Amino acid sequence: MPELPEVETIARELRPHVEGRTILDAHVDWARIIARPEEDVERFCAGVRGRRITCVWRRAKFVVMDLDDGRHIVVHLRMSGRLVLSPNGLPQHLRVLFELSGNGQLFFYCQRKFGRVWLVDDLDGVLGELGPEPLSEAFTVERFQDMMAPRRGMIKPLLLNQRFLAGLGNIYVDESLFLAGLHPRRTVDTLSPQDVERLHGAIRHVLSHALVHHGTSFDGIFVRPQGEQGRQQEGLCVYGQVGEPCVRCGTPIERDVVGGRGTHFCPQCQGLGW
């Protein structure tokens, strides 16, 4: 958390406020947040100072800000990171502050200190090993079938693997598997072509629906750049719904640990015998 819909929401909502603006200065409160140049605050701040932000976009769970000298600021929010334009209250957990032309400011908060910021010439060093984008036109059913063909492990850990498929996290994997009627412990080699096609459609539907609702603000972790929350938490079917009746069959939703991650599913609709 945040996952693809949340990060895409952040990128979309930052664009009108930061694209075309110049970074007048940067302030770093915690050196280890700077992944490249590695923990070098002075080089990072000097490198972005005076540079104009030409484009803001997303790749997987990363926010990318292109600069006018050809370099890129890359931000990974990880568990608790926030990119905020207008913070409320005291600046607790502020890690990086960008002073922008036109009296603008961009704040990067990260309570648990897992987030990271890169300043790079070549994006491949950060993003080069990521899998395909699940909402891209190139991510067809046929490509997904080819990707799945050599795999043998459980389906949930595979979908969480960012080198396999970019942008999915715990929330939307659970939701996608529910919509596809697949148990998270099913192994990939037991899936029929129809199962894979159904899962492909479920992934794209779940992510698209979450984007429309500006992502999931679960436990208040995710906020949009101007402080608003997303609304997808109101439409979750299994994630965080332990004990609640399944929206399809009424069976109580259960929780298990699969691949080291808390996992939510309906034991009736997502039986291992499918």
C-alpha positions in Angstrom: 0.0 0.0 0.0 -0.3 2.3 -1.9 -0.8 0.2 -5.1 -1.3 1.0 -8.7 -4.7 2.8 -8.4 -3.4 5.0 -5.5 -0.1 5.8 -7.2 -1.9 6.6 -10.5 -4.3 8.8 -8.6 -1.4 10.7 -7.0 0.4 11.2 -10.4 -2.8 12.4 -12.1 -3.6 14.9 -9.4 -0.1 16.2 -9.0 0.3 17.0 -12.7 -1.7 20.3 -12.9 0.0 21.5 -9.8 3.7 20.7 -10.4 4.2 20.2 -14.2 6.0 23.2 -15.6 7.1 24.5 -12.2 10.8 24.9 -11.3 12.2 23.3 -8.1 13.7 26.3 -6.3 15.1 24.2 -3.5 14.8 20.9 -1.7 15.1 20.0 1.9 15.8 16.5 3.2 15.0 15.7 6.8 16.3 12.1 6.8 19.3 11.2 4.6 18.4 7.5 4.2 15.3 8.4 2.3 17.6 9.3 -0.6 18.4 6.1 -2.5 20.4 7.7 -5.2 22.7 9.5 -4.9 22.9 7.1 -2.0 22.1 9.0 1.2 23.9 12.0 -0.3 21.6 14.9 0.6 23.8 17.7 -0.7 24.2 16.1 -4.2 20.4 15.3 -4.4 19.4 18.8 -3.5 22.0 20.4 -5.8 20.9 18.1 -8.6 17.2 19.1 -8.4 17.7 22.8 -7.6 16.7 25.0 -10.5 15.3 22.1 -12.6 11.9 22.4 -14.2 9.4 19.4 -13.8 8.3 18.6 -17.3 6.1 15.5 -16.7 4.6 13.5 -13.8 3.7 9.9 -14.5 3.5 6.4 -12.9 5.3 3.1 -13.5 4.1 0.2 -11.3 4.0 1.7 -7.7 6.5 4.5 -8.5 5.8 8.2 -9.1 8.2 9.6 -11.7 8.9 13.3 -12.2 10.8 14.1 -15.4 13.2 17.1 -15.2 14.2 19.4 -18.0 17.8 18.2 -18.0 16.8 14.7 -18.9 17.0 13.3 -15.3 14.2 11.9 -13.2 13.0 12.0 -9.6 11.6 8.7 -8.7 9.5 8.2 -5.6 8.5 4.9 -4.0 5.9 5.4 -1.3 6.1 1.9 0.1 3.9 1.3 3.2 3.2 4.8 4.6 4.5 7.4 2.1 2.5 10.4 1.1 3.0 13.1 -1.5 1.0 16.0 -0.4 0.5 19.6 -1.7 -1.4 21.1 1.2 -0.7 19.3 4.5 -2.9 19.7 7.5 -1.5 20.2 10.9 2.1 19.9 12.0 4.7 18.5 9.5 5.3 15.2 11.4 7.2 12.6 9.5 8.2 15.0 6.8 11.2 13.5 4.9 11.6 15.7 1.8 10.2 19.1 0.9 10.4 20.6 -2.6 10.0 24.4 -2.9 8.4 25.1 -6.2 8.1 28.3 -8.3 4.8 30.1 -7.9 4.8 29.7 -4.1 4.2 25.9 -4.5 5.4 23.2 -2.2 5.4 19.4 -2.5 5.8 17.4 0.7 6.9 13.8 1.0 5.8 12.3 4.3 6.8 8.8 5.4 6.0 7.7 8.9 7.6 4.3 8.8 10.6 5.4 6.8 10.3 2.7 4.2 9.8 5.1 1.2 12.7 6.1 -1.0 13.6 8.8 -3.5 16.0 8.5 -6.4 17.6 11.1 -8.7 18.7 9.2 -11.8 19.8 9.7 -15.4 18.6 6.3 -16.5 15.3 4.9 -15.3 16.3 1.3 -16.0 18.4 1.2 -12.9 15.2 1.6 -10.8 12.4 0.4 -13.1 14.1 -1.8 -15.6 13.1 -5.2 -14.1 9.5 -4.5 -13.6 6.8 -6.6 -15.2 4.1 -5.4 -17.7 1.5 -2.9 -16.7 -1.8 -4.7 -16.2 -3.9 -1.9 -17.6 -1.8 -1.4 -20.8 -3.1 -2.5 -24.2 -0.1 -4.8 -24.5 -1.3 -6.8 -21.5 -3.6 -9.1 -23.5 -5.1 -12.4 -22.5 -2.6 -14.1 -24.8 0.3 -12.5 -23.2 -0.9 -13.4 -19.7 -1.4 -17.0 -20.8 2.3 -17.0 -22.0 3.5 -15.5 -18.8 1.7 -18.1 -16.7 2.6 -21.1 -18.8 6.0 -21.9 -17.2 4.9 -21.1 -13.6 4.2 -23.7 -10.9 3.8 -21.9 -7.6 0.8 -20.5 -5.8 -1.1 -17.8 -7.7 -1.2 -15.1 -5.0 2.6 -14.7 -4.4 3.1 -14.7 -8.2 0.7 -11.8 -8.7 2.5 -9.9 -5.9 5.8 -10.3 -7.7 6.5 -7.0 -9.3 8.9 -8.5 -11.8 6.0 -10.7 -13.0 3.2 -8.1 -13.1 3.7 -4.5 -12.0 1.5 -2.5 -9.6 -0.6 -5.1 -7.8 -0.4 -5.4 -4.0 -2.2 -7.2 -1.3 -5.6 -5.4 -1.6 -6.1 -5.8 -5.3 -4.7 -9.3 -5.6 -7.2 -10.5 -3.0 -10.0 -8.6 -4.8 -9.0 -9.9 -8.2 -8.8 -13.5 -7.1 -12.2 -13.2 -5.5 -13.8 -11.8 -8.7 -12.1 -14.6 -10.7 -13.3 -17.2 -8.2 -9.8 -18.5 -7.6 -8.4 -19.6 -4.2 -5.2 -17.7 -3.4 -3.4 -21.1 -2.7 -4.2 -22.5 -6.2 -1.0 -23.3 -8.0 -0.6 -21.8 -11.4 -0.2 -25.2 -13.2 -3.7 -26.2 -12.1 -5.4 -23.2 -13.8 -7.2 -23.8 -17.0 -7.1 -21.3 -19.9 -10.6 -20.2 -18.9 -9.3 -19.6 -15.3 -6.5 -17.5 -16.6 -8.7 -15.5 -19.0 -11.2 -14.9 -16.1 -8.3 -13.7 -13.9 -7.0 -11.4 -16.6 -10.4 -9.8 -16.8 -10.8 -9.6 -13.1 -7.4 -7.8 -12.6 -8.2 -5.2 -15.2 -11.8 -4.7 -13.8 -10.7 -4.4 -10.2 -7.9 -1.9 -11.0 -10.1 0.2 -13.3 -12.9 0.4 -10.8 -10.5 1.4 -8.0 -9.1 4.2 -10.3 -12.5 5.6 -10.8 -12.9 5.8 -7.0 -9.4 7.3 -6.5 -8.0 4.3 -4.7 -8.4 2.8 -1.3 -7.9 4.7 1.9 -7.7 1.8 4.3 -7.0 2.8 8.0 -6.3 6.3 6.7 -2.9 5.3 5.2 -3.5 6.6 1.7 -4.4 10.3 1.1 -4.5 12.1 -2.2 -2.2 15.1 -2.9 -4.7 17.6 -1.5 -5.6 15.6 1.5 -8.7 13.8 0.3 -9.2 10.1 0.8 -10.1 7.5 -1.9 -13.4 5.8 -1.9 -12.7 2.2 -3.0 -12.7 0.9 0.6 -16.4 1.2 0.4 -16.6 -1.3 -2.4 -14.1 -4.0 -1.2 -15.5 -7.5 -1.4 -13.0 -9.5 0.7 -10.0 -7.4 1.8 -10.5 -6.4 5.4 -13.9 -8.0 5.5 -13.2 -10.9 7.8 -16.4 -12.4 9.3 -18.6 -10.3 7.0 -21.0 -12.2 4.6 -19.7 -12.8 1.1 -21.5 -10.4 -1.3 -22.1 -13.4 -3.6 -23.1 -16.3 -1.4 -23.3 -15.0 2.2 -20.5 -17.2 3.6 -18.3 -15.4 6.1 -15.1 -14.1 4.6 -12.0 -15.8 6.1 -8.4 -14.7 6.6 -5.3 -16.8 6.0 -1.6 -16.2 5.6 -0.4 -17.0 2.1 3.2 -16.4 1.0 3.7 -14.5 4.3 0.9 -12.0 3.5 -2.5 -11.7 5.2 -5.0 -13.0 2.7 -8.8 -12.6 2.5 -11.1 -14.9 0.6 -14.5 -16.6 0.5 -14.1 -20.3 1.2 -17.3 -21.1 -0.8 -16.8 -19.0 -3.9 -13.0 -19.6 -4.0 -12.8 -23.2 -3.2 -9.6 -25.1 -3.9 -11.6 -27.6 -6.0 -12.4 -25.0 -8.8 
